[in-house]
């Protein structure tokens, strides 16, 4: 049996520092996900992030403003299509 250490104290200390930094980085990522109304899940070692389909009041108002602008041009098929798509978005994110 050998008395040779597997690694030096400096190497072990660096590994611990790296692990602490990685833990902090992951904690920050989770905090950011929570602020964005996202769902984080781990399945079979794989991390999946799903953004929740909710809009802020300001986002909803901006979409309604755009719908009204496109709605004023109903004679244009492209504007009518865009307005319908925006209505669909609002309906799905209620």
Secondary structure, DSSP 8 states (H G I E B T S, - for coil): -----SS-HHHHHHHHHHHHHHHHHHHHHHHHHHHTTEEEEEETTEEEEEE-----HHHHHHHHHHHHHHHTTTTSHHHHHHHHHHHHHHHHT-
